[in-house]
Every structure is written in C-alpha cells, then in structure tokens.
Amino acid sequence: GVKKNDIIDLRQTFPVRVHQPHGPPIVLNVSPEDTVKSIKQRVENKTSPSVPIKAQTLTFKNRDLDEDTAPISKYGIVANSDIILSIDNDDPLALLEKILSRRAPQNERLDAMKKIHDNVGKNKKYDPLLEKERVPLLVCGYAVQVQDDDYRQPVAQNAIEKIPDIWKTAADKDNDATMGTLDETLDSLFKIYDDPKCRKLHPYAKKAINRIVDDIVKRNDPRAINQVTDKLAEKVDPAEISTPEVRQFAMRNLQKTMFPEHNKLMNKIFADGQKMKELPDVQDRDLESPMSTARNWFDIAIDDKVGPTKQVGDRHRDGVAKAISEMMTDPNPDNKQIGYNLADLFSKKDRPKFRSRLDDDGKIAFDWKFKPLKPWELQGVPPGPKKKFKVDPLEPVDYKIKQQTGMTIEAPTMPDL
C-alpha cells in the first residue's frame, strides 16, 4: 500500500513500441511529457548491444524525432504508437558497443572491428574512443572478440590480427590505461595459443603476443616492465599453461626485457634445450651492450644494480626468479634444462642471493643441480668382525652293553644248625 512520504506518479502513461533493426520491438511505458532524449536513454539501456543516444534516430510516421528536449506529444505519439529506431553504423561509440560482447551478429562485429581499426587515431570522429575512460574498453573489446566461440569464422582471427595495432594506438594515447588491460589481452591470446582446437590460429596468436611484448619493452616504462614480467612468469607455470611449447614461448618473451630476439646466447639456450647439459662459459660480449636498456634490466635481475627504485628492482628480480623456478621444475625435459641453464646464468654473481628468491620447489631443484656435494671423510678403516674358531665335532663312539652269557648254577647249601 501507499506509505507516508511515498511519491505517486499521477502522469498519464501508455505503451509504445520501438522497432529495432534486429530483434523484437522494445515496449516502453511513456507519458506525453517525456522528452525525446529520455526515450533515447531508455532505448540505450534496453538494447543489447546498447545503442548510444548519439547513434540513434527515432522516426514516427516518417518524421524524425529530431528535437531532443521536446516532449513526445509534440510529434503526436499516443498509446500503442510504433516508433522506428535507426542506427548510425558509423558512430564510433555504437561500434565500440558492438565489440564489447559477442551478442551482435558476426558480420556486424567484423565490420565494427574493421572500421575502428582503420580510423582510430587517424580520424578525429573516432577520438572519443581514445578518451581516458574508454581506452580500456577499446582494447578489451578486441580481447573479447579474440575468444569468439566459433573458431571456424573469421571474427577471432581478425581480432587477433588487429589487436597489436589497437594496443599501440591506445598506448600512444594513454600507456597506463592501456597497461591496465594487459591481463585480459594476454590471457585471451595465450588461451588461443594453448588450445589445440585453435591450431590454425596459433601463428596469429604468437605474432600478436610478440608484437605487444615488443611494444612494452620498447617503451621501457619500469612499472610496465614489472607488469609484463609478472604476467609472462605466470604463463610459464604448468598449472596455467598445459602445452610445453607455449610455456617455453612465454619464458623467451619474458627474457626480451634483458635479451632481445637477436641475442645469440639466449637463442642457443632455447634452441638446444636438453642438449645443452651445461651452460657454456659466458663472456661479457655474449650479453647486451652495457649502455643498453636490456643490459640494465639484466644487471638489475642479477642484483648488480638496484633498479629505478628498490621496489621496482625487487619486483623485477622476484618475477625473473619465479619464472626460472617454474622452468627448473617443468615436467618437460627441454624446458627443465633451459631452466637450469638460466638459473646458472642469473646466479653466477651470487648463488646464495639468487637462491633466496626462488620458491621452495625451485630451491630444491637448484640445490640438486648446483649445490656442491659434501666431502666424504674417512675415519680410518673400521675393525673387522671377530675371528671365529672352528670347533671340530666329537668322533662318534659306539656304546655296547655286554651280557654275560655263560652262567654256572650250583645246588644250594643249608646252614649248620
């Protein structure tokens, strides 16, 4: 019932139908005083994917409802009126809405991804997509399409091919906001690469991951380096990634912060796998130039430098050590040996300090491989067992009972009385 202070709306209301280009009509209860803009706002809230107000054109009896502040009574709208909704398919915000889910038809999502990719960062009309609050949505929209359920259709492949360009454009505008989408972006790409059902998409996923990691490394933002190192270390874990090849790929990408793709030493460590039983003698020329950013991050990893800040340096050291712990305990023999060789390389300066950063399983593997055996100290020759003397058995003796067989029986004698 009605309670004290309740507000009772005494306005006259009636239903109208808004016909969409796709899907059933939207039924709204409206009043003659409602404005055109308020109707558009309700349409935006009820459509899926939602159609932004700016992308809507409402028409009643072939007349556009073109004055947002005017009441709908001005256009003669009454109960059970049929209003037609048209959508501007070139409106950037409407296109963004289409790729934020997988509810729109595939051809519409493909068209939206292509238009955004071809225009964002180049056409001023698309600048709203690069506003701070929309940058994460822009990148995540492509990450959503990467995981399109029907891998036989081109949606996923198109998203994978375009997402590195979208990442770069977004990062050029707002690197911090873009890095906020790193989890969603790399998770979607690694999921494709680790899925045997998506084998035809694996080359595209590898290329996309490489390009995104390369872009982050090139920018050399310390917090971003920390973040991508942690994320790639996560992908080295067999509990996270089931395919040995993909785990090895994640570790090689992590090493790019310290050893670019052209580094011969790192390429040989990964190419040889279990064939490289021991790390070769490493010279300074095998590392990157002392003045390079890659060498700087390697020096931080081995505790030769503190880092831009101690917090950043510690996080980098811990991330590298975590990944190496996972590789040393990897069930795949090639990955395991790569892990041992990386542990040898990164611990040469200070083995105890490097060991302290490994997890418990990593410490066990590290000790098994690198901890010297304790010397065996003999305490003299122990005495032998006491000599046992042989006891000869007694010779057998025959014991015979001889019976006297010759007996003489005499007559008895009587005593004298």
C-alpha positions in Angstrom: 0.0 0.0 0.0 0.9 3.7 -0.1 3.1 4.8 2.8 4.0 8.1 4.3 6.3 10.2 2.0 5.8 7.8 -1.0 5.7 9.7 -4.3 2.8 8.8 -6.5 3.2 9.5 -10.2 -0.2 10.7 -11.5 1.0 11.2 -15.0 -0.9 9.6 -17.8 1.2 6.6 -19.1 0.7 4.3 -22.1 2.7 1.8 -24.0 4.7 2.4 -27.3 6.7 0.0 -29.4 10.2 0.9 -30.6 11.2 -1.3 -33.6 14.9 -2.2 -33.8 16.8 -3.1 -37.0 17.3 -6.6 -35.4 15.3 -8.4 -32.7 11.9 -7.9 -31.2 10.3 -4.5 -30.6 11.1 -2.7 -27.3 7.9 -1.9 -25.4 8.1 1.3 -23.2 5.6 2.8 -20.9 5.8 6.6 -21.6 3.9 9.7 -20.8 3.1 12.7 -23.2 5.5 14.9 -21.2 8.5 12.5 -21.7 11.2 14.1 -23.9 12.7 12.6 -27.0 16.1 12.4 -25.1 14.6 10.4 -22.2 13.1 7.9 -24.7 16.5 7.5 -26.4 18.1 7.0 -23.0 15.7 4.2 -22.2 16.3 2.7 -25.6 20.1 2.8 -24.9 19.6 0.9 -21.6 17.3 -1.8 -23.2 19.2 -2.6 -26.4 21.9 -5.3 -26.4 24.5 -4.3 -27.5 23.4 -0.9 -26.3 22.9 1.8 -28.9 24.3 5.2 -27.7 22.0 8.2 -27.8 24.1 9.9 -30.4 23.8 6.9 -32.8 20.0 6.7 -32.6 17.5 8.2 -34.9 13.9 7.8 -33.9 11.1 8.2 -36.5 7.3 8.3 -36.1 5.1 8.3 -39.2 8.1 9.2 -41.4 9.0 12.2 -39.3 12.3 12.3 -37.3 12.1 13.0 -33.6 14.9 15.5 -34.1 14.5 17.8 -31.1 15.9 16.0 -28.0 14.3 18.4 -25.5 10.8 18.4 -27.0 8.0 16.3 -25.4 6.9 13.3 -27.5 3.4 14.8 -27.5 4.7 17.3 -29.9 5.1 14.5 -32.5 1.6 13.1 -31.9 2.7 10.0 -30.2 -0.1 8.2 -28.4 -0.8 4.8 -26.9 0.5 1.8 -29.0 2.4 4.1 -31.4 5.1 2.4 -33.5 8.4 4.2 -33.4 11.2 3.2 -35.7 14.8 3.1 -34.5 17.6 3.6 -37.0 21.2 3.3 -36.0 24.2 5.2 -37.3 26.5 2.3 -38.1 29.5 4.7 -38.4 29.1 6.1 -34.9 32.3 5.2 -33.0 30.5 4.6 -29.7 27.9 2.4 -31.3 30.7 0.4 -33.0 32.5 0.1 -29.7 29.3 -1.3 -28.0 29.1 -4.0 -30.7 32.5 -5.4 -29.9 32.2 -5.3 -26.1 30.2 -8.5 -26.2 29.6 -11.3 -28.7 25.8 -10.8 -28.9 25.8 -8.8 -32.1 25.8 -10.8 -35.4 29.3 -11.8 -36.5 29.2 -9.7 -39.7 28.4 -6.6 -37.6 31.2 -7.3 -35.2 33.6 -7.8 -38.1 32.5 -4.5 -39.7 32.9 -2.7 -36.3 36.4 -4.0 -35.7 37.5 -3.0 -39.2 36.0 0.5 -39.0 37.6 1.2 -35.6 41.0 -0.3 -36.6 41.1 1.8 -39.8 40.0 5.1 -38.2 41.0 5.3 -34.6 44.0 7.5 -34.1 43.6 8.8 -37.7 40.1 10.1 -38.0 39.0 12.8 -35.5 35.5 11.4 -35.4 36.9 8.4 -33.6 38.8 10.4 -30.9 36.1 9.7 -28.3 37.4 6.1 -28.3 40.8 7.3 -27.0 39.4 9.3 -24.1 40.8 8.0 -20.8 37.7 6.2 -19.6 37.3 4.4 -23.0 40.8 3.3 -23.7 40.5 0.2 -21.6 37.1 -0.6 -23.2 38.7 -0.2 -26.7 41.4 -2.8 -26.1 39.2 -5.1 -24.1 36.6 -5.1 -26.9 39.2 -6.7 -29.2 40.2 -9.2 -26.5 36.6 -10.2 -26.2 36.4 -10.9 -29.9 39.7 -12.9 -29.8 37.7 -15.6 -27.9 34.8 -15.8 -30.3 33.2 -19.2 -29.8 33.1 -20.2 -33.4 36.7 -20.5 -34.4 35.7 -21.5 -38.0 34.5 -17.9 -38.6 36.9 -15.1 -39.2 36.0 -13.0 -36.1 38.7 -14.4 -33.8 41.4 -14.3 -36.5 40.5 -10.7 -37.4 40.6 -9.6 -33.7 44.0 -11.3 -33.2 45.5 -9.7 -36.2 44.2 -6.2 -35.3 44.8 -6.2 -31.5 48.5 -5.3 -31.7 47.7 -2.1 -33.7 44.9 -1.2 -31.3 47.2 -1.8 -28.4 49.9 0.5 -29.8 47.4 3.3 -30.7 45.9 3.1 -27.2 49.3 3.1 -25.5 50.4 6.1 -27.5 47.5 8.0 -26.1 47.5 6.6 -22.5 50.0 3.9 -21.6 48.9 3.5 -18.0 45.3 2.9 -19.0 46.3 0.5 -21.8 48.6 -1.5 -19.4 45.5 -1.9 -17.2 44.2 -4.2 -19.9 47.3 -6.4 -20.1 45.7 -9.3 -18.2 42.7 -9.5 -20.4 44.8 -9.1 -23.6 47.5 -11.7 -22.9 45.1 -14.1 -21.3 42.9 -14.2 -24.4 45.8 -14.6 -26.7 47.6 -17.3 -24.6 44.3 -19.1 -24.3 44.1 -19.4 -28.1 47.7 -20.5 -28.4 47.3 -23.1 -25.7 44.1 -24.6 -27.2 44.7 -27.5 -29.6 41.3 -26.9 -31.2 42.5 -23.5 -32.4 45.6 -24.8 -34.1 45.1 -22.7 -37.2 45.0 -19.6 -35.1 48.3 -20.4 -33.2 50.6 -18.5 -35.7 48.4 -15.4 -35.4 48.3 -15.6 -31.6 52.2 -16.0 -31.4 52.7 -13.0 -33.7 50.3 -10.8 -31.7 51.9 -11.7 -28.3 55.3 -11.0 -29.8 54.3 -7.6 -31.1 52.6 -6.5 -27.8 55.5 -7.6 -25.7 57.9 -5.9 -28.1 55.9 -2.6 -27.8 56.0 -2.7 -24.0 59.8 -3.5 -23.9 60.5 -0.6 -26.4 58.6 1.9 -24.2 60.7 0.8 -21.3 58.3 2.1 -18.6 59.5 0.5 -15.3 56.1 -0.3 -14.0 55.0 -1.8 -17.3 58.2 -3.9 -17.4 57.3 -5.2 -13.9 53.8 -5.9 -15.0 54.6 -7.8 -18.2 57.4 -9.8 -16.4 54.9 -10.9 -13.8 52.3 -11.8 -16.4 54.7 -13.9 -18.5 56.1 -15.6 -15.4 52.5 -16.7 -14.7 52.4 -18.3 -18.2 55.5 -20.4 -17.5 53.6 -22.3 -14.8 52.3 -25.7 -16.0 49.2 -25.2 -13.8 48.4 -22.2 -16.0 49.5 -23.4 -19.5 49.3 -27.0 -20.5 51.5 -27.0 -23.6 55.3 -27.2 -23.1 56.0 -25.2 -26.3 53.7 -22.4 -25.1 55.4 -22.2 -21.7 58.8 -22.0 -23.4 57.5 -19.3 -25.6 56.3 -17.3 -22.6 59.7 -17.6 -21.0 61.5 -16.4 -24.1 59.2 -13.4 -24.3 60.0 -12.6 -20.7 63.7 -12.7 -21.5 63.2 -10.0 -24.1 63.4 -7.4 -21.4 67.1 -8.4 -21.0 67.9 -10.4 -24.1 66.4 -9.2 -27.4 65.4 -11.6 -30.1 68.8 -11.2 -31.8 70.8 -12.3 -28.8 72.8 -15.4 -29.8 73.4 -16.8 -26.3 69.7 -16.7 -25.3 68.6 -18.1 -28.7 71.1 -21.0 -28.3 69.9 -21.8 -24.7 66.3 -22.1 -26.0 67.1 -23.9 -29.3 69.4 -26.5 -27.7 67.1 -27.4 -24.8 68.2 -30.6 -23.0 71.2 -30.9 -25.4 72.9 -28.1 -23.6 73.8 -30.1 -20.5 75.9 -27.2 -19.1 75.9 -23.5 -19.7 79.0 -22.6 -21.8 81.5 -20.1 -20.4 79.7 -16.7 -20.7 81.7 -13.6 -21.7 80.6 -10.0 -21.5 80.3 -9.9 -25.2 77.6 -12.6 -25.0 75.4 -10.1 -23.1 73.9 -6.9 -24.4 75.8 -3.7 -24.6 76.5 -2.2 -21.1 74.7 1.0 -22.1 71.5 -0.7 -23.4 68.2 -0.9 -21.6 68.3 -4.7 -22.0 71.6 -4.9 -20.1 70.3 -2.6 -17.5 67.4 -4.9 -16.7 69.7 -7.9 -16.7 72.0 -6.1 -14.2 69.0 -5.4 -12.1 67.9 -9.1 -12.3 71.3 -10.3 -11.0 71.4 -7.7 -8.3 74.3 -5.8 -9.9 72.0 -2.7 -9.9 69.2 -1.7 -7.5 66.8 -0.6 -10.2 65.0 2.7 -11.0 63.7 2.3 -7.4 64.3 -0.6 -5.0 60.7 -1.6 -5.2 60.8 -1.8 -9.0 64.1 -3.7 -8.8 62.9 -6.2 -6.2 59.8 -6.9 -8.2 61.8 -7.5 -11.3 64.2 -9.8 -9.5 61.3 -11.7 -7.9 59.5 -12.1 -11.2 62.5 -13.4 -13.1 63.3 -15.8 -10.2 59.7 -17.1 -10.1 59.7 -17.9 -13.8 63.1 -19.7 -13.5 61.7 -21.7 -10.5 58.9 -22.9 -12.7 61.2 -23.8 -15.6 63.6 -25.8 -13.4 60.6 -27.9 -12.2 58.9 -28.2 -15.5 58.0 -31.8 -16.4 59.2 -31.3 -20.0 63.0 -32.2 -20.2 63.8 -29.4 -22.7 62.1 -26.8 -20.5 63.7 -28.2 -17.4 67.2 -27.9 -18.9 66.5 -24.4 -20.1 65.5 -23.5 -16.6 68.8 -24.9 -15.2 70.9 -23.0 -17.7 69.0 -19.8 -17.0 69.5 -20.4 -13.3 73.2 -20.9 -13.9 73.4 -17.6 -15.9 71.4 -15.5 -13.5 73.1 -16.8 -10.3 76.8 -16.7 -11.3 77.4 -13.4 -9.4 75.8 -14.5 -6.2 74.3 -18.0 -6.0 73.0 -17.8 -2.3 71.2 -14.5 -3.0 69.6 -15.7 -6.2 68.6 -19.0 -4.5 66.9 -17.0 -1.8 64.4 -15.6 -4.3 63.3 -19.0 -5.7 60.2 -20.7 -4.4 60.5 -23.9 -2.3 60.4 -26.3 -5.3 62.9 -24.1 -7.1 65.3 -24.2 -4.2 65.2 -28.0 -4.2 65.9 -28.2 -7.9 68.6 -25.5 -7.6 70.4 -27.4 -4.8 70.2 -30.6 -6.7 71.9 -29.1 -9.7 74.3 -26.6 -8.2 75.0 -27.2 -4.6 78.4 -28.9 -4.1 78.4 -32.4 -2.5 79.8 -32.6 1.0 83.3 -34.2 1.0 83.4 -37.8 2.3 85.8 -38.0 5.3 87.0 -41.5 6.2 87.5 -42.1 9.9 90.1 -44.9 9.5 89.5 -48.5 8.5 86.8 -49.9 10.7 87.7 -53.1 12.6 86.6 -56.3 11.0 84.5 -58.9 12.7 86.0 -61.1 15.4 87.6 -64.2 14.2 85.5 -67.3 14.7 87.3 -70.6 15.6 86.2 -73.8 14.1 85.0 -76.4 16.5 85.5 -80.0 15.3 82.7 -82.4 16.2 83.4 -85.3 18.5 84.1 -88.6 16.8 81.2 -91.0 17.2 81.6 -93.7 19.9 79.7 -97.0 20.0 78.5 -97.8 23.4 77.8 -101.6 23.8 76.1 -103.4 26.6 77.8 -106.8 27.0 75.8 -109.6 28.6 77.4 -112.5 30.4 76.0 -115.5 28.6 78.0 -118.3 30.5 76.5 -118.8 33.9 77.1 -121.8 36.5 74.2 -122.8 38.8 75.2 -124.8 41.9 73.0 -126.7 44.3 72.0 -124.6 47.4 73.7 -125.4 50.7 71.9 -125.4 54.0 73.5 -123.8 57.1 74.5 -125.9 60.0 72.0 -126.0 62.8 
